[in-house]
Amino acid sequence: MIGTTISHYRILERLGAGGMGEVYRAEDTRLGRQVALKLLADSQNEESGRRFLREAQAAAALSHPNIATVYEIDQIERDGVRHSFIALEYVPGPTLGEYAHSRRLGVAEAVELVRQIAEALDAAHSRGIVTSSRRT
């Protein structure tokens, strides 16, 4: 996959994978910027496609400094198969987990990280994206 082009995004490296697909660092060849490109694992599954679209729409509705910006959602066809993808803001550096495990966080630094996370969750919650649930 490295070195191939999807739409106008040239794949540079694989960043990781999750339940819905894989994420790559890519270059937007039109705008000359780096993006995170999330590719849906199974574009042929209608339910997966609907969840993927809902995820993209929810993320695109948010504008917050602690939430990656969605640039685009689209599909490409390769070998007769449709593949959905989301192009997102690329934020370089370690994941939060990697960062926290790579050092001993002081109380002030830990509180600051939790504050930023809480602000992002509040922004998502205020848009109806993050909901609370009670277990009985």
C-alpha positions as CSV (number, residue, x, y, z in Angstrom):
1,M,0.0,0.0,0.0
2,I,2.9,2.4,0.7
3,G,3.6,4.5,-2.3
4,T,0.2,4.0,-3.9
5,T,-2.2,6.8,-4.5
6,I,-5.9,6.8,-3.4
7,S,-7.8,9.6,-5.1
8,H,-5.2,12.4,-4.7
9,Y,-3.6,11.0,-1.5
10,R,-0.2,9.3,-1.8
11,I,0.2,6.8,1.0
12,L,3.4,7.3,3.0
13,E,3.2,5.0,6.0
14,R,0.8,2.8,7.9
15,L,-0.1,4.4,11.3
16,G,-2.4,1.6,12.7
17,A,-5.6,-0.3,12.4
18,G,-8.8,-0.6,14.3
19,G,-12.2,-2.4,14.1
20,M,-13.3,-0.5,11.0
21,G,-10.2,-0.3,9.0
22,E,-6.6,0.9,8.6
23,V,-5.1,4.4,9.0
24,Y,-2.2,5.8,6.9
25,R,-0.2,8.9,6.8
26,A,-0.6,10.3,3.3
27,E,0.3,13.4,1.3
28,D,-2.6,15.4,-0.2
29,T,-1.0,16.0,-3.6
30,R,-3.4,18.8,-4.4
31,L,-2.9,20.9,-1.3
32,G,0.6,19.7,-0.4
33,R,-0.2,18.7,3.2
34,Q,-0.1,15.6,5.2
35,V,-3.3,13.9,6.2
36,A,-4.4,10.8,8.1
37,L,-6.3,8.6,5.7
38,K,-8.7,6.0,7.2
39,L,-9.7,3.2,4.9
40,L,-12.8,1.1,5.5
41,A,-11.8,-2.5,5.8
42,D,-15.0,-4.0,4.2
43,S,-16.6,-1.5,1.9
44,Q,-18.9,-4.2,0.5
45,N,-20.7,-4.6,3.9
46,E,-23.6,-2.1,3.9
47,E,-23.8,-1.9,7.7
48,S,-20.1,-1.1,7.9
49,G,-20.5,1.5,5.2
50,R,-23.3,3.2,7.1
51,R,-21.3,3.2,10.4
52,F,-18.3,4.6,8.5
53,L,-20.4,7.4,7.0
54,R,-22.0,8.2,10.4
55,E,-18.5,8.4,12.0
56,A,-17.3,10.8,9.3
57,Q,-20.4,13.0,9.5
58,A,-20.2,13.1,13.3
59,A,-16.5,14.0,13.3
60,A,-17.1,16.6,10.5
61,A,-19.7,18.3,12.6
62,L,-17.1,19.1,15.2
63,S,-14.7,22.0,15.3
64,H,-12.4,21.9,18.4
65,P,-8.6,22.2,18.8
66,N,-8.4,18.8,20.5
67,I,-10.4,17.0,17.8
68,A,-8.9,16.1,14.4
69,T,-10.7,17.9,11.5
70,V,-12.3,15.9,8.7
71,Y,-11.3,17.1,5.3
72,E,-13.1,14.6,3.0
73,I,-15.0,11.4,2.7
74,D,-15.1,9.6,-0.6
75,Q,-14.9,6.3,-2.4
76,I,-12.6,4.9,-5.0
77,E,-12.9,1.8,-7.2
78,R,-10.0,-0.7,-7.4
79,D,-10.2,-4.0,-9.2
80,G,-14.0,-3.6,-9.4
81,V,-14.4,-3.1,-5.6
82,R,-15.5,0.2,-4.0
83,H,-13.4,1.4,-1.1
84,S,-14.5,4.1,1.3
85,F,-12.1,6.5,3.0
86,I,-12.0,9.5,5.3
87,A,-9.2,12.1,5.0
88,L,-8.5,13.7,8.4
89,E,-6.1,16.2,9.9
90,Y,-2.8,14.6,10.5
91,V,-1.4,15.3,14.0
92,P,2.2,14.2,14.3
93,G,3.5,12.7,17.5
94,P,2.8,9.9,19.8
95,T,-0.7,8.7,20.7
96,L,-1.9,9.7,24.1
97,G,-1.3,6.2,25.4
98,E,2.3,6.2,24.1
99,Y,2.9,9.7,25.5
100,A,1.6,8.7,29.0
101,H,3.6,5.5,29.1
102,S,6.8,7.1,27.9
103,R,7.2,9.3,30.9
104,R,6.2,9.7,34.5
105,L,3.5,12.4,34.4
106,G,3.4,14.9,37.2
107,V,0.1,15.9,38.7
108,A,-0.1,19.2,36.9
109,E,0.6,17.6,33.5
110,A,-1.9,14.8,34.1
111,V,-4.6,17.3,35.1
112,E,-3.9,19.4,32.0
113,L,-4.2,16.4,29.7
114,V,-7.5,15.3,31.4
115,R,-8.8,18.9,31.1
116,Q,-8.1,18.9,27.3
117,I,-9.7,15.5,26.9
118,A,-12.8,16.6,28.9
119,E,-13.1,19.8,26.7
120,A,-13.0,17.7,23.6
121,L,-15.6,15.2,25.0
122,D,-17.8,18.2,26.1
123,A,-17.7,19.6,22.5
124,A,-18.7,16.2,21.1
125,H,-21.4,15.7,23.7
126,S,-22.9,19.1,23.1
127,R,-23.3,18.1,19.4
128,G,-25.0,14.8,20.5
129,I,-22.1,12.6,19.5
130,V,-20.9,11.4,22.8
131,T,-23.8,10.2,25.0
132,S,-23.8,8.9,28.5
133,S,-25.4,5.7,29.4
134,R,-26.4,4.2,32.7
135,R,-26.0,0.6,33.6
136,T,-28.6,-0.9,35.9
